Amino acid sequence: MADRRNSTFDPLAAWRNWLSDSEARWNSFFNEAMGTDQFSRVISRFTELSLNMQKRMAEAMGQYFSALNLPTRTDVISLGERLSSIEERLTSIEASLARLAGAGEGPDGASIRTQRPPRTKQPLSEREGSR
């Protein structure tokens, strides 16, 4: 009894004990409940209903957007895919042009120009200087 008078009551320790005990009880209850076939059927049905509701909502929103003449999600996605393919084609065209332009370069990277006839007409500034 002397130990009991000297020891103080710790409410936080009591709370922790109660919490861990109740958590253990709830865990065992839910583990048993989730292990049944009935629970599996309910969750399966709920998932099916949720997916159907999402599908119908998407269809209704598509009709609503069509009535307002606004693009739907699928319209935006298809535009994005088309834009991506156009960008890929443009990149390949640019690469082809770069290769063609690169064909006119010498080994040192300097541009090889086609032979032009010599320039016979002098610029105006050179003509006036010779007078």
N, CA, C and O atoms as CSV, one atom per row, in Angstrom:
chain,resi,resn,atom,element,x,y,z
A,1,MET,N,N,0.807,-1.186,0.000
A,1,MET,CA,C,0.000,0.000,0.000
A,1,MET,C,C,0.853,1.253,0.000
A,1,MET,O,O,0.416,2.296,-0.487
A,2,ALA,N,N,2.054,1.171,0.534
A,2,ALA,CA,C,2.927,2.336,0.569
A,2,ALA,C,C,3.320,2.722,-0.845
A,2,ALA,O,O,3.462,3.905,-1.153
A,3,ASP,N,N,3.498,1.714,-1.717
A,3,ASP,CA,C,3.861,2.007,-3.113
A,3,ASP,C,C,2.714,2.710,-3.825
A,3,ASP,O,O,2.930,3.574,-4.675
A,4,ARG,N,N,1.520,2.338,-3.474
A,4,ARG,CA,C,0.352,2.906,-4.129
A,4,ARG,C,C,0.194,4.377,-3.786
A,4,ARG,O,O,-0.207,5.160,-4.647
A,5,ARG,N,N,0.495,4.779,-2.559
A,5,ARG,CA,C,0.376,6.187,-2.155
A,5,ARG,C,C,1.465,7.026,-2.799
A,5,ARG,O,O,1.211,8.175,-3.161
A,6,ASN,N,N,2.676,6.487,-2.956
A,6,ASN,CA,C,3.797,7.245,-3.515
A,6,ASN,C,C,3.709,7.363,-5.044
A,6,ASN,O,O,4.179,8.345,-5.618
A,7,SER,N,N,3.117,6.377,-5.690
A,7,SER,CA,C,3.040,6.437,-7.144
A,7,SER,C,C,1.905,7.375,-7.553
A,7,SER,O,O,0.839,7.407,-6.938
A,8,THR,N,N,2.173,8.134,-8.612
A,8,THR,CA,C,1.154,9.067,-9.102
A,8,THR,C,C,0.445,8.438,-10.284
A,8,THR,O,O,1.027,7.633,-11.011
A,9,PHE,N,N,-0.777,8.796,-10.468
A,9,PHE,CA,C,-1.586,8.293,-11.572
A,9,PHE,C,C,-1.190,9.046,-12.842
A,9,PHE,O,O,-1.190,10.276,-12.878
A,10,ASP,N,N,-0.852,8.277,-13.887
A,10,ASP,CA,C,-0.460,8.880,-15.161
A,10,ASP,C,C,-1.636,8.752,-16.139
A,10,ASP,O,O,-1.868,7.667,-16.673
A,11,PRO,N,N,-2.380,9.837,-16.382
A,11,PRO,CA,C,-3.538,9.745,-17.277
A,11,PRO,C,C,-3.128,9.478,-18.735
A,11,PRO,O,O,-3.874,8.842,-19.480
A,12,LEU,N,N,-1.965,9.955,-19.136
A,12,LEU,CA,C,-1.533,9.702,-20.510
A,12,LEU,C,C,-1.199,8.232,-20.739
A,12,LEU,O,O,-1.470,7.692,-21.811
A,13,ALA,N,N,-0.622,7.596,-19.754
A,13,ALA,CA,C,-0.327,6.167,-19.882
A,13,ALA,C,C,-1.626,5.374,-19.957
A,13,ALA,O,O,-1.738,4.434,-20.745
A,14,ALA,N,N,-2.608,5.750,-19.142
A,14,ALA,CA,C,-3.907,5.082,-19.189
A,14,ALA,C,C,-4.559,5.285,-20.555
A,14,ALA,O,O,-5.147,4.359,-21.113
A,15,TRP,N,N,-4.451,6.502,-21.087
A,15,TRP,CA,C,-5.005,6.792,-22.411
A,15,TRP,C,C,-4.323,5.946,-23.489
A,15,TRP,O,O,-4.994,5.385,-24.355
A,16,ARG,N,N,-2.990,5.855,-23.437
A,16,ARG,CA,C,-2.252,5.054,-24.412
A,16,ARG,C,C,-2.655,3.579,-24.334
A,16,ARG,O,O,-2.832,2.927,-25.362
A,17,ASN,N,N,-2.799,3.061,-23.123
A,17,ASN,CA,C,-3.203,1.658,-22.955
A,17,ASN,C,C,-4.595,1.419,-23.522
A,17,ASN,O,O,-4.825,0.443,-24.237
A,18,TRP,N,N,-5.529,2.323,-23.195
A,18,TRP,CA,C,-6.894,2.180,-23.690
A,18,TRP,C,C,-6.916,2.268,-25.217
A,18,TRP,O,O,-7.617,1.500,-25.876
A,19,LEU,N,N,-6.153,3.202,-25.773
A,19,LEU,CA,C,-6.109,3.392,-27.220
A,19,LEU,C,C,-5.535,2.159,-27.920
A,19,LEU,O,O,-6.106,1.707,-28.912
A,20,SER,N,N,-4.441,1.611,-27.439
A,20,SER,CA,C,-3.842,0.433,-28.074
A,20,SER,C,C,-4.768,-0.777,-27.939
A,20,SER,O,O,-4.870,-1.574,-28.872
A,21,ASP,N,N,-5.447,-0.929,-26.793
A,21,ASP,CA,C,-6.391,-2.042,-26.636
A,21,ASP,C,C,-7.570,-1.918,-27.595
A,21,ASP,O,O,-7.964,-2.889,-28.240
A,22,SER,N,N,-8.129,-0.708,-27.682
A,22,SER,CA,C,-9.286,-0.524,-28.568
A,22,SER,C,C,-8.865,-0.675,-30.036
A,22,SER,O,O,-9.627,-1.203,-30.847
A,23,GLU,N,N,-7.674,-0.222,-30.375
A,23,GLU,CA,C,-7.184,-0.387,-31.743
A,23,GLU,C,C,-7.018,-1.871,-32.074
A,23,GLU,O,O,-7.357,-2.298,-33.178
A,24,ALA,N,N,-6.514,-2.641,-31.154
A,24,ALA,CA,C,-6.350,-4.075,-31.372
A,24,ALA,C,C,-7.711,-4.746,-31.563
A,24,ALA,O,O,-7.857,-5.632,-32.405
A,25,ARG,N,N,-8.703,-4.323,-30.783
A,25,ARG,CA,C,-10.046,-4.906,-30.920
A,25,ARG,C,C,-10.658,-4.553,-32.272
A,25,ARG,O,O,-11.225,-5.416,-32.942
A,26,TRP,N,N,-10.545,-3.285,-32.675
A,26,TRP,CA,C,-11.090,-2.869,-33.963
A,26,TRP,C,C,-10.388,-3.595,-35.111
A,26,TRP,O,O,-11.041,-4.023,-36.063
A,27,ASN,N,N,-9.078,-3.736,-35.029
A,27,ASN,CA,C,-8.336,-4.444,-36.071
A,27,ASN,C,C,-8.809,-5.885,-36.204
A,27,ASN,O,O,-9.015,-6.371,-37.316
A,28,SER,N,N,-8.980,-6.564,-35.092
A,28,SER,CA,C,-9.435,-7.954,-35.164
A,28,SER,C,C,-10.852,-8.030,-35.729
A,28,SER,O,O,-11.159,-8.934,-36.507
A,29,PHE,N,N,-11.726,-7.081,-35.340
A,29,PHE,CA,C,-13.098,-7.060,-35.857
A,29,PHE,C,C,-13.105,-6.867,-37.374
A,29,PHE,O,O,-13.771,-7.613,-38.093
A,30,PHE,N,N,-12.366,-5.867,-37.860
A,30,PHE,CA,C,-12.359,-5.589,-39.300
A,30,PHE,C,C,-11.643,-6.685,-40.094
A,30,PHE,O,O,-12.040,-6.969,-41.224
A,31,ASN,N,N,-10.633,-7.287,-39.555
A,31,ASN,CA,C,-9.980,-8.403,-40.239
A,31,ASN,C,C,-10.935,-9.564,-40.421
A,31,ASN,O,O,-10.953,-10.192,-41.480
A,32,GLU,N,N,-11.728,-9.859,-39.403
A,32,GLU,CA,C,-12.728,-10.918,-39.517
A,32,GLU,C,C,-13.794,-10.544,-40.536
A,32,GLU,O,O,-14.211,-11.373,-41.345
A,33,ALA,N,N,-14.240,-9.268,-40.490
A,33,ALA,CA,C,-15.297,-8.835,-41.414
A,33,ALA,C,C,-14.813,-8.844,-42.859
A,33,ALA,O,O,-15.555,-9.242,-43.757
A,34,MET,N,N,-13.592,-8.413,-43.090
A,34,MET,CA,C,-13.080,-8.349,-44.462
A,34,MET,C,C,-12.743,-9.723,-45.018
A,34,MET,O,O,-12.607,-9.873,-46.232
A,35,GLY,N,N,-12.607,-10.706,-44.183
A,35,GLY,CA,C,-12.283,-12.056,-44.635
A,35,GLY,C,C,-13.481,-12.820,-45.140
A,35,GLY,O,O,-13.315,-13.931,-45.644
A,36,THR,N,N,-14.673,-12.285,-45.032
A,36,THR,CA,C,-15.874,-13.008,-45.445
A,36,THR,C,C,-16.165,-12.801,-46.930
A,36,THR,O,O,-15.747,-11.811,-47.530
A,37,ASP,N,N,-16.895,-13.763,-47.509
A,37,ASP,CA,C,-17.314,-13.652,-48.912
A,37,ASP,C,C,-18.331,-12.536,-49.092
A,37,ASP,O,O,-18.371,-11.879,-50.133
A,38,GLN,N,N,-19.140,-12.330,-48.084
A,38,GLN,CA,C,-20.160,-11.284,-48.163
A,38,GLN,C,C,-19.503,-9.907,-48.317
A,38,GLN,O,O,-19.974,-9.077,-49.096
A,39,PHE,N,N,-18.439,-9.670,-47.590
A,39,PHE,CA,C,-17.729,-8.393,-47.681
A,39,PHE,C,C,-17.154,-8.226,-49.086
A,39,PHE,O,O,-17.224,-7.140,-49.661
A,40,SER,N,N,-16.591,-9.286,-49.633
A,40,SER,CA,C,-16.029,-9.225,-50.987
A,40,SER,C,C,-17.102,-8.891,-52.012
A,40,SER,O,O,-16.876,-8.088,-52.917
A,41,ARG,N,N,-18.275,-9.510,-51.870
A,41,ARG,CA,C,-19.366,-9.219,-52.803
A,41,ARG,C,C,-19.822,-7.769,-52.681
A,41,ARG,O,O,-20.082,-7.118,-53.693
A,42,VAL,N,N,-19.921,-7.260,-51.466
A,42,VAL,CA,C,-20.361,-5.881,-51.257
A,42,VAL,C,C,-19.356,-4.903,-51.865
A,42,VAL,O,O,-19.752,-3.959,-52.549
A,43,ILE,N,N,-18.083,-5.113,-51.628
A,43,ILE,CA,C,-17.051,-4.231,-52.171
A,43,ILE,C,C,-17.039,-4.306,-53.701
A,43,ILE,O,O,-16.889,-3.282,-54.369
A,44,SER,N,N,-17.195,-5.504,-54.254
A,44,SER,CA,C,-17.240,-5.665,-55.703
A,44,SER,C,C,-18.423,-4.913,-56.303
A,44,SER,O,O,-18.283,-4.224,-57.313
A,45,ARG,N,N,-19.570,-5.048,-55.683
A,45,ARG,CA,C,-20.780,-4.349,-56.167
A,45,ARG,C,C,-20.612,-2.841,-56.045
A,45,ARG,O,O,-21.015,-2.100,-56.943
A,46,PHE,N,N,-20.031,-2.383,-54.964
A,46,PHE,CA,C,-19.805,-0.950,-54.762
A,46,PHE,C,C,-18.857,-0.410,-55.835
A,46,PHE,O,O,-19.087,0.672,-56.376
A,47,THR,N,N,-17.816,-1.141,-56.139
A,47,THR,CA,C,-16.865,-0.716,-57.170
A,47,THR,C,C,-17.544,-0.651,-58.529
A,47,THR,O,O,-17.331,0.289,-59.295
A,48,GLU,N,N,-18.360,-1.653,-58.822
A,48,GLU,CA,C,-19.089,-1.683,-60.087
A,48,GLU,C,C,-20.036,-0.499,-60.207
A,48,GLU,O,O,-20.104,0.139,-61.257
A,49,LEU,N,N,-20.760,-0.203,-59.146
A,49,LEU,CA,C,-21.677,0.939,-59.146
A,49,LEU,C,C,-20.915,2.255,-59.316
A,49,LEU,O,O,-21.356,3.148,-60.040
A,50,SER,N,N,-19.791,2.363,-58.657
A,50,SER,CA,C,-18.985,3.576,-58.748
A,50,SER,C,C,-18.491,3.798,-60.179
A,50,SER,O,O,-18.547,4.917,-60.689
A,51,LEU,N,N,-18.010,2.739,-60.825
A,51,LEU,CA,C,-17.537,2.854,-62.206
A,51,LEU,C,C,-18.666,3.213,-63.169
A,51,LEU,O,O,-18.480,4.026,-64.075
A,52,ASN,N,N,-19.846,2.600,-62.968
A,52,ASN,CA,C,-20.993,2.931,-63.808
A,52,ASN,C,C,-21.403,4.387,-63.627
A,52,ASN,O,O,-21.747,5.066,-64.594
A,53,MET,N,N,-21.367,4.860,-62.390
A,53,MET,CA,C,-21.731,6.248,-62.124
A,53,MET,C,C,-20.733,7.204,-62.786
A,53,MET,O,O,-21.129,8.230,-63.340
A,54,GLN,N,N,-19.447,6.872,-62.727
A,54,GLN,CA,C,-18.441,7.711,-63.388
A,54,GLN,C,C,-18.657,7.736,-64.895
A,54,GLN,O,O,-18.534,8.788,-65.522
A,55,LYS,N,N,-18.980,6.583,-65.482
A,55,LYS,CA,C,-19.201,6.497,-66.923
A,55,LYS,C,C,-20.402,7.348,-67.326
A,55,LYS,O,O,-20.334,8.099,-68.299
A,56,ARG,N,N,-21.488,7.231,-66.588
A,56,ARG,CA,C,-22.693,8.002,-66.911
A,56,ARG,C,C,-22.477,9.493,-66.711
A,56,ARG,O,O,-23.001,10.308,-67.470
A,57,MET,N,N,-21.713,9.849,-65.700
A,57,MET,CA,C,-21.415,11.261,-65.454
A,57,MET,C,C,-20.583,11.831,-66.600
A,57,MET,O,O,-20.816,12.958,-67.039
A,58,ALA,N,N,-19.616,11.058,-67.083
A,58,ALA,CA,C,-18.790,11.508,-68.205
A,58,ALA,C,C,-19.642,11.687,-69.461
A,58,ALA,O,O,-19.468,12.657,-70.199
A,59,GLU,N,N,-20.568,10.746,-69.705
A,59,GLU,CA,C,-21.453,10.867,-70.858
A,59,GLU,C,C,-22.348,12.092,-70.740
A,59,GLU,O,O,-22.533,12.822,-71.714
A,60,ALA,N,N,-22.903,12.323,-69.557
A,60,ALA,CA,C,-23.772,13.483,-69.349
A,60,ALA,C,C,-22.999,14.788,-69.513
A,60,ALA,O,O,-23.508,15.741,-70.102
A,61,MET,N,N,-21.771,14.833,-68.996
A,61,MET,CA,C,-20.961,16.043,-69.143
A,61,MET,C,C,-20.589,16.259,-70.609
A,61,MET,O,O,-20.525,17.398,-71.071
A,62,GLY,N,N,-20.345,15.175,-71.339
A,62,GLY,CA,C,-20.042,15.281,-72.765
A,62,GLY,C,C,-21.216,15.871,-73.539
A,62,GLY,O,O,-21.030,16.725,-74.406
A,63,GLN,N,N,-22.409,15.416,-73.225
A,63,GLN,CA,C,-23.601,15.962,-73.871
A,63,GLN,C,C,-23.796,17.429,-73.505
A,63,GLN,O,O,-24.163,18.248,-74.348
A,64,TYR,N,N,-23.548,17.746,-72.251
A,64,TYR,CA,C,-23.695,19.123,-71.786
A,64,TYR,C,C,-22.695,20.029,-72.498
A,64,TYR,O,O,-23.058,21.113,-72.956
A,65,PHE,N,N,-21.449,19.596,-72.592
A,65,PHE,CA,C,-20.430,20.399,-73.266
A,65,PHE,C,C,-20.733,20.524,-74.761
A,65,PHE,O,O,-20.498,21.574,-75.358
A,66,SER,N,N,-21.254,19.453,-75.361
A,66,SER,CA,C,-21.622,19.522,-76.774
A,66,SER,C,C,-22.743,20.535,-76.989
A,66,SER,O,O,-22.735,21.274,-77.973
A,67,ALA,N,N,-23.695,20.569,-76.078
A,67,ALA,CA,C,-24.792,21.534,-76.188
A,67,ALA,C,C,-24.274,22.968,-76.058
A,67,ALA,O,O,-24.804,23.880,-76.693
A,68,LEU,N,N,-23.245,23.166,-75.240
A,68,LEU,CA,C,-22.659,24.497,-75.073
A,68,LEU,C,C,-21.577,24.785,-76.111
A,68,LEU,O,O,-20.971,25.856,-76.096
A,69,ASN,N,N,-21.334,23.835,-77.011
A,69,ASN,CA,C,-20.303,23.953,-78.041
A,69,ASN,C,C,-18.916,24.139,-77.419
A,69,ASN,O,O,-18.128,24.966,-77.876
A,70,LEU,N,N,-18.632,23.363,-76.376
A,70,LEU,CA,C,-17.327,23.370,-75.717
A,70,LEU,C,C,-16.652,22.026,-75.950
A,70,LEU,O,O,-17.335,21.009,-76.074
A,71,PRO,N,N,-15.323,22.002,-76.012
A,71,PRO,CA,C,-14.651,20.716,-76.206
A,71,PRO,C,C,-14.726,19.855,-74.945
A,71,PRO,O,O,-14.653,20.354,-73.822
A,72,THR,N,N,-14.872,18.557,-75.164
A,72,THR,CA,C,-14.895,17.615,-74.043
A,72,THR,C,C,-13.478,17.145,-73.756
A,72,THR,O,O,-12.538,17.513,-74.461
A,73,ARG,N,N,-13.333,16.347,-72.741
A,73,ARG,CA,C,-12.013,15.821,-72.365
A,73,ARG,C,C,-11.431,14.986,-73.496
A,73,ARG,O,O,-10.243,15.086,-73.804
A,74,THR,N,N,-12.273,14.164,-74.112
A,74,THR,CA,C,-11.790,13.325,-75.212
A,74,THR,C,C,-11.377,14.181,-76.408
A,74,THR,O,O,-10.422,13.847,-77.109
A,75,ASP,N,N,-12.097,15.291,-76.644
A,75,ASP,CA,C,-11.711,16.195,-77.731
A,75,ASP,C,C,-10.334,16.790,-77.474
A,75,ASP,O,O,-9.500,16.851,-78.378
A,76,VAL,N,N,-10.098,17.224,-76.253
A,76,VAL,CA,C,-8.811,17.827,-75.909
A,76,VAL,C,C,-7.694,16.785,-76.008
A,76,VAL,O,O,-6.603,17.089,-76.491
A,77,ILE,N,N,-7.963,15.568,-75.557
A,77,ILE,CA,C,-6.955,14.503,-75.632
A,77,ILE,C,C,-6.627,14.185,-77.083
A,77,ILE,O,O,-5.456,14.037,-77.430
A,78,SER,N,N,-7.649,14.077,-77.941
A,78,SER,CA,C,-7.386,13.773,-79.354
A,78,SER,C,C,-6.633,14.915,-80.024
A,78,SER,O,O,-5.772,14.669,-80.868
A,79,LEU,N,N,-6.942,16.166,-79.665
A,79,LEU,CA,C,-6.182,17.298,-80.202
A,79,LEU,C,C,-4.723,17.237,-79.759
A,79,LEU,O,O,-3.817,17.523,-80.541
A,80,GLY,N,N,-4.504,16.867,-78.508
A,80,GLY,CA,C,-3.142,16.741,-77.996
A,80,GLY,C,C,-2.365,15.667,-78.740
A,80,GLY,O,O,-1.187,15.850,-79.046
A,81,GLU,N,N,-3.026,14.535,-79.035
A,81,GLU,CA,C,-2.362,13.460,-79.775
A,81,GLU,C,C,-2.029,13.894,-81.202
A,81,GLU,O,O,-0.948,13.599,-81.711
A,82,ARG,N,N,-2.969,14.599,-81.845
A,82,ARG,CA,C,-2.716,15.092,-83.196
A,82,ARG,C,C,-1.581,16.101,-83.203
A,82,ARG,O,O,-0.722,16.075,-84.084
A,83,LEU,N,N,-1.582,16.988,-82.221
A,83,LEU,CA,C,-0.513,17.981,-82.126
A,83,LEU,C,C,0.832,17.311,-81.900
A,83,LEU,O,O,1.840,17.735,-82.465
A,84,SER,N,N,0.855,16.284,-81.092
A,84,SER,CA,C,2.090,15.552,-80.836
A,84,SER,C,C,2.612,14.909,-82.121
A,84,SER,O,O,3.812,14.960,-82.394
A,85,SER,N,N,1.723,14.306,-82.911
A,85,SER,CA,C,2.171,13.689,-84.172
A,85,SER,C,C,2.651,14.754,-85.157
A,85,SER,O,O,3.612,14.519,-85.889
A,86,ILE,N,N,2.002,15.922,-85.189
A,86,ILE,CA,C,2.448,17.011,-86.062
A,86,ILE,C,C,3.824,17.492,-85.633
A,86,ILE,O,O,4.680,17.756,-86.478
A,87,GLU,N,N,4.044,17.609,-84.330
A,87,GLU,CA,C,5.354,18.038,-83.840
A,87,GLU,C,C,6.437,17.022,-84.207
A,87,GLU,O,O,7.551,17.411,-84.559
A,88,GLU,N,N,6.124,15.734,-84.128
A,88,GLU,CA,C,7.094,14.706,-84.507
A,88,GLU,C,C,7.435,14.805,-85.993
A,88,GLU,O,O,8.602,14.695,-86.370
A,89,ARG,N,N,6.418,15.013,-86.841
A,89,ARG,CA,C,6.664,15.153,-88.266
A,89,ARG,C,C,7.488,16.402,-88.553
A,89,ARG,O,O,8.389,16.373,-89.392
A,90,LEU,N,N,7.187,17.494,-87.865
A,90,LEU,CA,C,7.941,18.730,-88.049
A,90,LEU,C,C,9.398,18.543,-87.641
A,90,LEU,O,O,10.303,19.048,-88.303
A,91,THR,N,N,9.619,17.820,-86.557
A,91,THR,CA,C,10.987,17.547,-86.113
A,91,THR,C,C,11.742,16.733,-87.157
A,91,THR,O,O,12.912,17.001,-87.427
A,92,SER,N,N,11.080,15.744,-87.743
A,92,SER,CA,C,11.753,14.936,-88.770
A,92,SER,C,C,12.023,15.770,-90.022
A,92,SER,O,O,13.061,15.593,-90.661
A,93,ILE,N,N,11.113,16.675,-90.386
A,93,ILE,CA,C,11.338,17.551,-91.536
A,93,ILE,C,C,12.518,18.478,-91.266
A,93,ILE,O,O,13.362,18.690,-92.137
A,94,GLU,N,N,12.573,19.032,-90.045
A,94,GLU,CA,C,13.700,19.900,-89.689
A,94,GLU,C,C,15.017,19.131,-89.733
A,94,GLU,O,O,16.032,19.666,-90.180
A,95,ALA,N,N,15.009,17.896,-89.277
A,95,ALA,CA,C,16.227,17.084,-89.308
A,95,ALA,C,C,16.637,16.807,-90.754
A,95,ALA,O,O,17.824,16.837,-91.079
A,96,SER,N,N,15.662,16.537,-91.622
A,96,SER,CA,C,15.974,16.301,-93.029
A,96,SER,C,C,16.556,17.559,-93.668
A,96,SER,O,O,17.521,17.485,-94.428
A,97,LEU,N,N,15.972,18.704,-93.359
A,97,LEU,CA,C,16.503,19.964,-93.901
A,97,LEU,C,C,17.912,20.234,-93.392
A,97,LEU,O,O,18.767,20.706,-94.141
A,98,ALA,N,N,18.151,19.937,-92.130
A,98,ALA,CA,C,19.485,20.142,-91.572
A,98,ALA,C,C,20.494,19.225,-92.257
A,98,ALA,O,O,21.626,19.634,-92.518
A,99,ARG,N,N,20.088,17.975,-92.554
A,99,ARG,CA,C,20.987,17.062,-93.260
A,99,ARG,C,C,21.272,17.564,-94.668
A,99,ARG,O,O,22.406,17.505,-95.142
A,100,LEU,N,N,20.217,18.064,-95.340
A,100,LEU,CA,C,20.415,18.586,-96.698
A,100,LEU,C,C,21.319,19.810,-96.680
A,100,LEU,O,O,22.191,19.949,-97.538
A,101,ALA,N,N,21.121,20.693,-95.719
A,101,ALA,CA,C,21.967,21.882,-95.611
A,101,ALA,C,C,23.373,21.477,-95.205
A,101,ALA,O,O,24.345,22.101,-95.628
A,102,GLY,N,N,23.488,20.452,-94.401
A,102,GLY,CA,C,24.787,19.966,-93.963
A,102,GLY,C,C,25.564,19.310,-95.078
A,102,GLY,O,O,26.785,19.181,-94.985
A,103,ALA,N,N,24.880,18.888,-96.146
A,103,ALA,CA,C,25.569,18.255,-97.275
A,103,ALA,C,C,26.432,19.270,-98.006
A,103,ALA,O,O,27.363,18.876,-98.709
A,104,GLY,N,N,26.155,20.570,-97.866
A,104,GLY,CA,C,26.939,21.596,-98.528
A,104,GLY,C,C,28.087,22.085,-97.686
A,104,GLY,O,O,28.637,23.151,-97.963
A,105,GLU,N,N,28.474,21.331,-96.646
A,105,GLU,CA,C,29.574,21.755,-95.780
A,105,GLU,C,C,30.814,20.942,-96.091
A,105,GLU,O,O,30.740,19.757,-96.417
A,106,GLY,N,N,31.971,21.612,-95.982
A,106,GLY,CA,C,33.235,20.927,-96.192
A,106,GLY,C,C,33.658,20.184,-94.944
A,106,GLY,O,O,32.927,20.175,-93.954
A,107,PRO,N,N,34.834,19.555,-94.972
A,107,PRO,CA,C,35.310,18.783,-93.825
A,107,PRO,C,C,35.575,19.660,-92.604
A,107,PRO,O,O,35.488,19.188,-91.471
A,108,ASP,N,N,35.903,20.948,-92.832
A,108,ASP,CA,C,36.164,21.833,-91.689
A,108,ASP,C,C,34.893,22.503,-91.198
A,108,ASP,O,O,34.954,23.322,-90.280
A,109,GLY,N,N,33.760,22.186,-91.772
A,109,GLY,CA,C,32.489,22.752,-91.342
A,109,GLY,C,C,32.145,24.022,-92.092
A,109,GLY,O,O,31.066,24.579,-91.888
A,110,ALA,N,N,33.053,24.506,-92.974
A,110,ALA,CA,C,32.779,25.703,-93.755
A,110,ALA,C,C,31.831,25.366,-94.892
A,110,ALA,O,O,31.866,24.269,-95.449
A,111,SER,N,N,31.011,26.297,-95.216
A,111,SER,CA,C,30.028,26.082,-96.265
A,111,SER,C,C,30.702,26.088,-97.635
A,111,SER,O,O,31.517,26.964,-97.927
A,112,ILE,N,N,30.365,25.124,-98.458
A,112,ILE,CA,C,30.869,25.065,-99.824
A,112,ILE,C,C,29.800,25.695,-100.707
A,112,ILE,O,O,28.691,25.172,-100.818
A,113,ARG,N,N,30.131,26.804,-101.325
A,113,ARG,CA,C,29.168,27.483,-102.173
A,113,ARG,C,C,29.340,27.009,-103.615
A,113,ARG,O,O,30.413,26.578,-104.035
A,114,THR,N,N,28.267,27.106,-104.329
A,114,THR,CA,C,28.370,26.778,-105.748
A,114,THR,C,C,29.144,27.890,-106.454
A,114,THR,O,O,29.111,29.046,-106.032
A,115,GLN,N,N,29.820,27.540,-107.500
A,115,GLN,CA,C,30.643,28.501,-108.236
A,115,GLN,C,C,29.735,29.505,-108.926
A,115,GLN,O,O,28.825,29.136,-109.668
A,116,ARG,N,N,30.002,30.804,-108.664
A,116,ARG,CA,C,29.250,31.875,-109.297
A,116,ARG,C,C,30.182,32.622,-110.248
A,116,ARG,O,O,31.402,32.608,-110.087
A,117,PRO,N,N,29.591,33.262,-111.222
A,117,PRO,CA,C,30.439,34.046,-112.118
A,117,PRO,C,C,31.056,35.225,-111.368
A,117,PRO,O,O,30.481,35.706,-110.392
A,118,PRO,N,N,32.214,35.689,-111.813
A,118,PRO,CA,C,32.862,36.808,-111.125
A,118,PRO,C,C,32.020,38.074,-111.208
A,118,PRO,O,O,31.312,38.309,-112.188
A,119,ARG,N,N,32.111,38.869,-110.175
A,119,ARG,CA,C,31.350,40.108,-110.108
A,119,ARG,C,C,32.075,41.169,-110.924
A,119,ARG,O,O,33.224,41.496,-110.628
A,120,THR,N,N,31.424,41.708,-111.937
A,120,THR,CA,C,32.067,42.703,-112.800
A,120,THR,C,C,31.663,44.114,-112.435
A,120,THR,O,O,32.408,45.058,-112.694
A,121,LYS,N,N,30.524,44.267,-111.853
A,121,LYS,CA,C,30.073,45.606,-111.489
A,121,LYS,C,C,30.597,45.920,-110.106
A,121,LYS,O,O,30.417,45.132,-109.178
A,122,GLN,N,N,31.237,47.052,-109.959
A,122,GLN,CA,C,31.785,47.442,-108.660
A,122,GLN,C,C,30.739,48.200,-107.864
A,122,GLN,O,O,29.866,48.849,-108.440
A,123,PRO,N,N,30.821,48.122,-106.544
A,123,PRO,CA,C,29.894,48.880,-105.723
A,123,PRO,C,C,30.106,50.379,-105.930
A,123,PRO,O,O,31.183,50.793,-106.361
A,124,LEU,N,N,29.104,51.190,-105.632
A,124,LEU,CA,C,29.119,52.617,-105.836
A,124,LEU,C,C,30.243,53.270,-105.051
A,124,LEU,O,O,30.893,54.184,-105.558
A,125,SER,N,N,30.487,52.822,-103.826
A,125,SER,CA,C,31.523,53.439,-102.979
A,125,SER,C,C,32.898,53.247,-103.590
A,125,SER,O,O,33.730,54.146,-103.463
A,126,GLU,N,N,33.185,52.144,-104.238
A,126,GLU,CA,C,34.490,51.910,-104.859
A,126,GLU,C,C,34.640,52.717,-106.150
A,126,GLU,O,O,35.736,53.168,-106.481
A,127,ARG,N,N,33.539,52.896,-106.873
A,127,ARG,CA,C,33.598,53.666,-108.115
A,127,ARG,C,C,33.908,55.142,-107.836
A,127,ARG,O,O,34.699,55.759,-108.549
A,128,GLU,N,N,33.287,55.695,-106.807
A,128,GLU,CA,C,33.519,57.104,-106.487
A,128,GLU,C,C,34.919,57.332,-105.955
A,128,GLU,O,O,35.475,58.410,-106.170
A,129,GLY,N,N,35.509,56.380,-105.277
A,129,GLY,CA,C,36.856,56.503,-104.737
A,129,GLY,C,C,37.902,56.501,-105.832
A,129,GLY,O,O,38.976,57.073,-105.645
A,130,SER,N,N,37.631,55.886,-106.957
A,130,SER,CA,C,38.616,55.823,-108.018
A,130,SER,C,C,38.612,57.070,-108.884
A,130,SER,O,O,39.504,57.231,-109.716
A,131,ARG,N,N,37.648,57.952,-108.721
A,131,ARG,CA,C,37.597,59.173,-109.533
A,131,ARG,C,C,38.465,60.214,-109.018
A,131,ARG,O,O,38.533,61.301,-109.591
